[in-house]
Amino acid sequence: MVHKTKDIHHLPPDDTPSGWVDPSELSTIGSRAHHDRVTLFDWTVVGAGFTGLAAARRLAELNPNDTVALIDAKPVGWGASGRNSGFIIDLPHKFDLDSDDADRLSAIMRLNSQAITDLEGHVKATGIECGWSPVGKLQGAVRERGTGKMRTFVKALEKIGQPYTKLDRAQVAQIIGTDYYAGAIHTPGCVLMNPVRLTRGLARSLPKNVTLFDGCPVVRFERESRGFGLTLRSRGTTLEISTSSVLMCTNAFTPEFGLLKNRIVPVITFASMTRPLSDSEMEAYGGQLDWGLTPADPGGTTLRMTQDRRLLVRNQYDYAGHYGVQDRSLEGVRQKHRGAFDKRYPQLKKVPFDSTWGGVCGLSRNHVSYFGEIESDVWNSSCHNGVGVARGTISGRLLAEAASGQSSPMLQDMFAVSNTPSLNPPDPFLGLGVRARLKLAAWESKEEI
Ligand SMILES: Cc1cc2nc3c(=O)[nH]c(=O)nc-3n(C[C@H](O)[C@H](O)[C@H](O)COP(=O)(O)OP(=O)(O)OC[C@H]3O[C@@H](n4cnc5c(N)ncnc54)[C@H](O)[C@@H]3O)c2cc1C
């Protein structure tokens, strides 16, 4: 049960923002909570990442006469949803590929594809400028470990009848400007975008019956005689919200609300991005614009070249018990990113990174995502295991549909591919165990990083 009153001890941190936009663009979008009074909402969605944005939109569409509050501790685009590498992945990914079950793989694919269709509809209808680019993606392998994982990926694609193209070293180099990769698989369904621009565009075009409170952390959550009370903080003042139902779209932070306690592993991963390459650097680079490569080995490095000539590198994981890292740790991260970058692009050694940042994801030890009514009138979807742009978007929509009493084949798919994350050992054992596991994984994947 939700504790009668739950004070939220750890709020999303004030950490270095991502390099996707100038930080000055990351101001709050929604209403400011300046008053000390109770506001009633029929529905409250906590968390305005991809999951919460989709949930609030769908609740408002299905219940046009109801009021919906959408709350985030930070300005929209600040959290993981604005810190990712910007791949909206249609296919089963990472740990999902461990499954041999074609029905499960196909269900994941249907759900992710629907998320892309939904997002594309909003982007086109409302003119969101986020560099929406349906170019697909490369799944790249450096050495034997990577090529082994690539074979597993191909098997999964064949099992679910999805198209792919095999590229050899020279063909990959022609696209990405380096012959570092032994080969890659190109699949056509993934979309690339700028995640800050997309999340903020979605937030700005929410239906009229959604009130957005971003920059307003929920500091207390309590079950009342009828419904729930939430206390929000904003610039030293408080706002009380009273609501009948809560959709908790807080991913890694969910245990702070007393839900899925000891079942989510908060893990941080990091990215660095260069400034735009000059004309002469573009010539030295020799590849194309606008592509994305994810590592065949989940422990490897993600690479992207943006439409505006910036190269992005993502790798490394750390346990993030309090959902962030000290800024000083980012220097070590940046050096490792530099090493990965220079190995791939020795001709661009002098191009500096403009930004380095981390973002927290919720993982589960048994690699499952949670979806459903976790307590009476409290709904949750979390643990998207690091691929939450598509999975979060479709989970948010379906969470709203389930909470509104709907049923559909898509909801059946979602329930079928979700489960309960397994219990974690208590801290400090969890932190020690996860760090040891991550170190081993980094060692095993060293040639792919
Ligand atoms: C560097 C990096 C690269 C990644 N690359 C990709 C990628 O290319 N593709 C992909 O699919 N996934 C990627 N991911 C993972 C992806 O970003 C996440 O899976 C996704 O953001 C999850 O979305 P979400 O809405 O469920 O959760 P989140 O985006 O984490 O949103 C949860 C929100 O809850 C809010 N919140 C928490 N506590 C409170 C509180 N007390 N009060 C109010 N609000 C609160 C937070 O501020 C946050 O905005 C990447 C992640 C990182 C860090």
The ligand as a Gaussian input file, in Angstrom:
#p B3LYP/6-31G(d) Opt

LIG

0 1
 C       22.524000       9.246000     -22.052000
 C       21.265000       8.452000     -22.312000
 C       20.993000       7.962000     -23.589000
 C       19.796000       7.255000     -23.842000
 N       19.492000       6.944000     -25.135000
 C       18.258000       6.441000     -25.426000
 C       17.830000       6.326000     -26.777000
 O       18.515000       6.724000     -27.711000
 N       16.599000       5.777000     -27.001000
 C       15.779000       5.370000     -25.981000
 O       14.690000       4.851000     -26.235000
 N       16.151000       5.531000     -24.690000
 C       17.341000       6.082000     -24.386000
 N       17.697000       6.320000     -23.083000
 C       16.726000       5.963000     -22.019000
 C       15.527000       6.918000     -22.008000
 O       15.965000       8.256000     -21.896000
 C       14.593000       6.563000     -20.842000
 O       14.252000       5.190000     -20.944000
 C       13.333000       7.418000     -20.921000
 O       13.653000       8.769000     -20.737000
 C       12.300000       6.990000     -19.866000
 O       11.227000       7.898000     -19.962000
 P       10.246000       8.090000     -18.754000
 O        9.296000       9.175000     -19.108000
 O        9.646000       6.788000     -18.351000
 O       11.171000       8.534000     -17.513000
 P       12.005000       9.883000     -17.286000
 O       12.392000      10.512000     -18.561000
 O       13.061000       9.534000     -16.294000
 O       10.923000      10.828000     -16.598000
 C       10.587000      10.727000     -15.238000
 C       10.305000      12.133000     -14.746000
 O        9.844000      12.070000     -13.391000
 C       10.226000      13.275000     -12.782000
 N       10.191000      13.146000     -11.325000
 C       10.889000      12.278000     -10.553000
 N       10.654000      12.510000      -9.243000
 C        9.760000      13.538000      -9.192000
 C        9.149000      14.264000      -8.125000
 N        9.384000      13.978000      -6.830000
 N        8.293000      15.253000      -8.437000
 C        8.013000      15.561000      -9.733000
 N        8.603000      14.927000     -10.782000
 C        9.463000      13.935000     -10.510000
 C       11.651000      13.495000     -13.305000
 O       12.035000      14.858000     -13.194000
 C       11.551000      13.018000     -14.743000
 O       11.378000      14.081000     -15.669000
 C       18.881000       6.988000     -22.777000
 C       19.156000       7.474000     -21.505000
 C       20.313000       8.205000     -21.264000
 C       20.553000       8.738000     -19.884000

